[in-house]
Amino acid sequence: MDERQLRILRELGELGSVTAVAEALHVTPSAISQQLRLLQRSIPVPLTERAGRRVVLTDAGQALARAAVEVETALARARHAVADFTGQPDGEVSVAAFHSAASAFFPPLLRALAGPGRPRLSLSDEDVAQDRFPALTRAYDLVLAHRLDHAPPWPRTVVAATLLREPLDVALPVGHPLAARARLSPQDVADQPWITVHEGFPLMATIEAIASVADRRLDIVHRINEFAVVAEVVAAGGGLALMPRWTARPHPDIVLRPLTGVRARRHIDVLHRPERTAREAVRVVLAELRRVAAATGRA
């Protein structure tokens, strides 16, 4: 077996089809199949099996895929050992983030890492459903993702660390009758029109919790993912919305009120593949992200 075959097995365990692995690695499906056959010849037990239309790893295949992560990490450390030794972390580091995290983290990150001898940042916005964030670690060194306080943990295929635990508040127009209250309950807001994210995005679980506690179905009139747009629609009287307390930009015509009776908090996590932090430049950016998060929470 070799590094390429182990990489293919690892990707197959995550993606579930030879075609998807071929697309991810930019080769033909026949080349992937050939490498899998060569790998299987060196292993005395089956590594893969069919589960409907998907190809899944057997227990032996999963064990070998986990070992492949360690192999890739060790090889990545070896490749970058010389660069680390010189102490010049000026390589390119790609960072992806969902919209509100990008707005909050990218500007201070750029300012902090400006100048010679610093990592060269390549920034991208990626607003995807929660279950698609781990897959982005294939294309980016670091991925800022969000999940709710009570959501399942990220898969073990990625390393995850929480940067912020951010409360989610109810956003209302300044002149709204409920704006005079210090706190709001699900019963207070259940009869209002609502602006929410699209299905599959983390905040929907809190919307569903509000409906459950209030014992009624919420009237969802608009679905908008971008909080800057949500703020404008709330200010125009389009409905109430959940908004993050720290990372959303303040709007002069809306107010935020804490929500009681449900767990309304999200984690902003940074995800990466284990081997990515073998590069000093990635570690420098990761440390700066932690500093930005700490400053955001204190503010």
Backbone torsions as a table, in degrees:
resi	resn	phi	psi	omega
1	MET	NA	152.8	178.1
2	ASP	-134.1	176.8	-175.4
3	GLU	-58.9	-40.9	-177.5
4	ARG	-63.6	-41.8	179.7
5	GLN	-65.8	-40.0	177.9
6	LEU	-65.5	-38.4	177.6
7	ARG	-62.1	-42.4	179.8
8	ILE	-62.7	-43.7	179.6
9	LEU	-62.6	-41.5	178.3
10	ARG	-61.4	-46.5	-179.6
11	GLU	-65.5	-36.4	179.5
12	LEU	-63.5	-39.3	178.0
13	GLY	-61.7	-32.2	-178.8
14	GLU	-86.3	-38.1	-171.2
15	LEU	-95.9	-28.6	171.3
16	GLY	84.5	1.5	177.6
17	SER	-153.2	148.3	178.8
18	VAL	-63.0	-38.8	-179.4
19	THR	-62.2	-44.3	-179.6
20	ALA	-65.2	-38.5	177.7
21	VAL	-65.0	-42.5	179.3
22	ALA	-60.0	-42.6	178.4
23	GLU	-64.6	-41.3	-178.0
24	ALA	-66.8	-34.4	-176.2
25	LEU	-99.8	1.0	175.6
26	HIS	61.0	43.8	173.8
27	VAL	-132.9	178.9	-179.4
28	THR	-84.1	152.8	175.4
29	PRO	-58.1	-35.4	179.8
30	SER	-64.5	-35.5	177.9
31	ALA	-66.4	-39.1	177.0
32	ILE	-63.6	-46.6	-179.6
33	SER	-60.8	-40.8	179.7
34	GLN	-62.2	-44.2	179.6
35	GLN	-65.6	-36.5	177.0
36	LEU	-65.6	-38.3	177.5
37	ARG	-64.7	-41.9	178.7
38	LEU	-63.5	-40.9	177.8
39	LEU	-64.5	-42.4	-178.0
40	GLN	-63.0	-33.8	-179.8
41	ARG	-61.9	-27.4	-177.8
42	SER	-90.6	-2.1	-177.7
43	ILE	-118.5	129.7	-174.5
44	PRO	-79.0	-5.0	179.5
45	VAL	-125.8	154.9	-179.1
46	PRO	-62.1	139.6	177.9
47	LEU	-100.2	-24.4	-177.7
48	THR	-134.0	160.5	174.0
49	GLU	-153.6	162.0	-179.7
50	ARG	-86.1	139.3	172.1
51	ALA	-134.0	86.6	-171.5
52	GLY	68.7	-125.2	178.3
53	ARG	-87.8	-8.6	-177.0
54	ARG	-92.2	153.4	170.4
55	VAL	-105.0	119.3	-178.1
56	VAL	-116.0	159.6	178.4
57	LEU	-84.9	139.3	169.8
58	THR	-71.4	176.6	177.4
59	ASP	-58.8	-39.9	178.1
60	ALA	-65.8	-39.4	178.1
61	GLY	-63.9	-40.1	178.6
62	GLN	-64.9	-40.5	179.0
63	ALA	-63.2	-41.9	179.4
64	LEU	-69.3	-34.9	177.9
65	ALA	-65.6	-37.9	176.7
66	ARG	-65.2	-38.7	176.5
67	ALA	-65.7	-31.7	179.4
68	ALA	-62.9	-34.9	177.3
69	VAL	-60.5	-44.4	180.0
70	GLU	-65.5	-37.9	178.8
71	VAL	-64.2	-46.9	-179.4
72	GLU	-62.9	-38.8	179.2
73	THR	-63.7	-44.9	-179.9
74	ALA	-64.5	-41.1	179.6
75	LEU	-67.3	-38.4	178.1
76	ALA	-63.7	-40.8	177.7
77	ARG	-62.2	-40.6	-179.7
78	ALA	-64.6	-42.0	-177.7
79	ARG	-64.3	-34.0	-174.7
80	HIS	-101.4	9.6	-177.5
81	ALA	-61.7	-42.2	-178.2
82	VAL	-65.2	-44.8	179.6
83	ALA	-62.4	-39.2	178.4
84	ASP	-65.1	-39.0	-177.1
85	PHE	-63.0	-36.5	-178.6
86	THR	-70.6	-19.0	177.9
87	GLY	70.1	30.7	179.1
88	GLN	-121.0	84.3	-175.5
89	PRO	-79.4	66.1	-175.0
90	ASP	-112.4	21.5	177.3
91	GLY	-76.5	169.0	178.9
92	GLU	-78.8	137.1	178.1
93	VAL	-127.9	123.7	-179.9
94	SER	-95.8	132.4	-178.4
95	VAL	-129.7	129.4	175.0
96	ALA	-115.9	147.7	-179.8
97	ALA	-152.7	149.0	171.0
98	PHE	-69.7	165.0	-162.8
99	HIS	-57.5	-51.6	-175.4
100	SER	-68.8	-33.4	176.2
101	ALA	-69.4	-38.2	177.4
102	ALA	-60.8	-43.0	179.8
103	SER	-63.6	-36.7	-176.6
104	ALA	-83.7	-34.5	-171.8
105	PHE	-99.0	-35.0	-172.6
106	PHE	-63.6	-47.8	-178.1
107	PRO	-59.4	-50.4	178.9
108	PRO	-65.7	-29.8	177.6
109	LEU	-65.3	-44.4	178.6
110	LEU	-62.7	-43.0	-179.1
111	ARG	-65.4	-40.8	-176.2
112	ALA	-70.4	-30.5	-174.4
113	LEU	-104.6	15.4	177.7
114	ALA	-73.9	149.3	174.8
115	GLY	111.1	166.3	-178.1
116	PRO	-68.1	152.2	178.3
117	GLY	74.8	10.0	-179.9
118	ARG	-111.3	158.3	178.3
119	PRO	-57.8	144.0	176.1
120	ARG	-93.4	115.5	-174.1
121	LEU	-84.6	140.3	169.8
122	SER	-123.9	107.3	-169.8
123	LEU	-105.2	142.6	178.7
124	SER	-143.7	147.1	172.4
125	ASP	-97.9	134.7	-179.8
126	GLU	-138.9	99.9	179.4
127	ASP	-102.2	96.5	-174.4
128	VAL	-125.3	166.1	174.0
129	ALA	-63.3	155.7	-171.5
130	GLN	-56.5	-41.0	-175.4
131	ASP	-72.8	-5.5	-179.6
132	ARG	-99.3	-6.9	179.6
133	PHE	-62.6	-44.9	-178.7
134	PRO	-57.7	-35.0	-179.4
135	ALA	-64.7	-25.3	179.9
136	LEU	-66.8	-19.3	180.0
137	THR	-67.9	-11.6	173.5
138	ARG	-69.6	-35.4	-173.1
139	ALA	-99.0	-20.3	-174.9
140	TYR	-126.4	150.9	176.2
141	ASP	-67.6	-44.9	-178.2
142	LEU	-132.1	139.5	-178.2
143	VAL	-129.5	122.5	173.5
144	LEU	-89.2	119.8	-175.7
145	ALA	-126.6	161.3	177.3
146	HIS	-128.1	147.3	174.6
147	ARG	-149.6	157.9	-179.4
148	LEU	-77.6	161.3	-175.7
149	ASP	-52.4	-40.6	-173.3
150	HIS	-102.1	10.5	-178.1
151	ALA	-73.5	158.4	176.5
152	PRO	-60.6	153.2	179.2
153	PRO	-69.1	164.4	176.8
154	TRP	-68.2	155.6	-179.5
155	PRO	-64.2	157.6	-176.8
156	ARG	-73.5	-5.2	178.2
157	THR	-72.1	-13.8	178.6
158	VAL	-125.5	156.3	171.0
159	VAL	-91.3	133.3	-177.7
160	ALA	-130.4	138.0	174.8
161	ALA	-138.0	138.1	-179.3
162	THR	-83.1	125.3	176.5
163	LEU	-90.1	-42.6	-177.9
164	LEU	-141.3	145.1	166.6
165	ARG	-113.6	103.6	-167.0
166	GLU	-109.1	126.0	176.8
167	PRO	-64.9	149.3	174.0
168	LEU	-108.4	122.6	-177.5
169	ASP	-109.6	163.8	173.9
170	VAL	-85.8	126.5	178.0
171	ALA	-96.3	130.8	-179.4
172	LEU	-134.8	155.2	170.7
173	PRO	-63.6	149.8	-177.4
174	VAL	-54.1	-40.4	-176.6
175	GLY	-88.1	7.1	-178.4
176	HIS	-67.1	141.7	179.9
177	PRO	-56.3	-33.1	-178.9
178	LEU	-77.0	-13.0	-177.7
179	ALA	-66.7	-19.1	179.8
180	ALA	-76.5	-13.2	-178.5
181	ARG	-86.1	147.6	179.8
182	ALA	-76.3	-33.7	179.9
183	ARG	-139.9	157.2	-179.2
184	LEU	-128.4	144.9	177.1
185	SER	-105.6	164.8	175.2
186	PRO	-56.1	-37.1	179.0
187	GLN	-65.0	-32.8	179.5
188	ASP	-64.4	-36.5	-169.2
189	VAL	-106.9	-4.3	-172.2
190	ALA	-67.5	-24.2	-177.8
191	ASP	-95.9	12.0	-179.4
192	GLN	-96.8	154.6	169.9
193	PRO	-69.2	146.8	-173.4
194	TRP	-125.4	147.4	170.3
195	ILE	-111.0	123.4	-177.7
196	THR	-131.3	172.8	174.0
197	VAL	-77.9	172.8	177.0
198	HIS	-73.3	160.6	178.2
199	GLU	-58.3	143.5	178.5
200	GLY	94.5	-11.5	179.8
201	PHE	-95.6	147.9	-167.2
202	PRO	-53.8	-39.6	-173.6
203	LEU	-62.5	-19.2	-180.0
204	MET	-60.5	-32.1	-179.5
205	ALA	-65.0	-35.5	177.0
206	THR	-71.0	-38.2	175.1
207	ILE	-58.8	-43.7	179.0
208	GLU	-65.6	-34.5	177.9
209	ALA	-67.3	-38.7	176.4
210	ILE	-60.1	-46.4	179.6
211	ALA	-62.1	-39.8	-178.5
212	SER	-66.6	-45.2	-179.0
213	VAL	-66.6	-39.0	-179.7
214	ALA	-78.4	-11.5	179.8
215	ASP	58.3	45.5	173.8
216	ARG	-159.6	156.5	179.6
217	ARG	-80.4	131.1	179.1
218	LEU	-77.5	148.5	177.9
219	ASP	-89.2	94.4	-179.4
220	ILE	-88.8	113.2	-174.5
221	VAL	-104.6	-24.1	-179.2
222	HIS	-138.7	146.7	175.4
223	ARG	-125.0	110.6	-176.0
224	ILE	-139.2	129.3	-178.8
225	ASN	-89.6	-31.0	-174.2
226	GLU	-82.0	118.1	-173.6
227	PHE	-65.1	-30.1	177.1
228	ALA	-62.8	-38.6	177.1
229	VAL	-71.7	-41.3	178.1
230	VAL	-56.2	-45.0	-178.8
231	ALA	-59.4	-41.5	179.4
232	GLU	-65.1	-39.3	-179.0
233	VAL	-70.1	-39.3	175.5
234	VAL	-61.4	-46.9	-179.0
235	ALA	-60.5	-31.0	179.8
236	ALA	-83.4	2.2	178.2
237	GLY	88.2	19.1	-177.6
238	GLY	-77.8	-10.6	179.6
239	GLY	143.7	-179.3	175.0
240	LEU	-92.5	162.5	179.5
241	ALA	-153.3	159.0	168.7
242	LEU	-90.6	133.1	178.9
243	MET	-137.5	145.6	177.4
244	PRO	-68.1	142.3	-172.7
245	ARG	-72.0	-34.9	-170.1
246	TRP	-108.2	-36.8	-169.9
247	THR	-93.2	-14.4	174.9
248	ALA	-80.9	143.0	-179.3
249	ARG	-69.8	136.5	177.5
250	PRO	-61.5	145.7	178.8
251	HIS	-125.2	132.0	-174.4
252	PRO	-66.8	-19.1	-174.2
253	ASP	-107.0	9.3	175.2
254	ILE	-130.2	158.6	174.6
255	VAL	-125.9	154.1	176.6
256	LEU	-111.2	135.2	178.4
257	ARG	-127.8	134.4	179.2
258	PRO	-61.4	148.4	-179.3
259	LEU	-108.3	127.4	178.1
260	THR	-105.0	162.0	173.8
261	GLY	89.7	-12.1	174.9
262	VAL	-138.8	159.7	177.0
263	ARG	-83.8	99.4	-175.6
264	ALA	-112.4	81.8	-179.7
265	ARG	-154.3	142.8	177.5
266	ARG	-120.8	152.3	172.2
267	HIS	-96.1	134.2	165.6
268	ILE	-102.0	111.1	-174.9
269	ASP	-111.4	152.4	172.1
270	VAL	-108.3	126.6	-178.2
271	LEU	-112.2	145.7	172.5
272	HIS	-161.0	159.7	172.4
273	ARG	-75.0	146.4	-173.5
274	PRO	-56.1	-37.2	-175.1
275	GLU	-73.2	-15.7	-177.0
276	ARG	-62.8	-36.3	-176.2
277	THR	-81.0	6.9	168.1
278	ALA	-67.4	-20.5	178.5
279	ARG	-88.5	129.8	-179.8
280	GLU	-61.9	-36.7	-179.4
281	ALA	-60.0	-39.4	178.6
282	VAL	-66.8	-39.8	179.2
283	ARG	-64.5	-36.8	178.1
284	VAL	-63.2	-45.3	-179.9
285	VAL	-65.8	-40.2	179.0
286	LEU	-61.7	-42.0	178.1
287	ALA	-64.3	-37.5	179.5
288	GLU	-68.9	-37.0	176.0
289	LEU	-60.2	-39.9	178.4
290	ARG	-64.4	-39.9	179.4
291	ARG	-65.9	-41.0	177.8
292	VAL	-62.4	-42.6	-179.9
293	ALA	-62.5	-43.2	179.7
294	ALA	-62.7	-41.3	178.8
295	ALA	-66.5	-37.3	178.7
296	THR	-64.3	-44.2	179.3
297	GLY	-64.8	-39.5	179.1
298	ARG	-66.7	-38.5	-179.9
299	ALA	-65.6	NA	NA
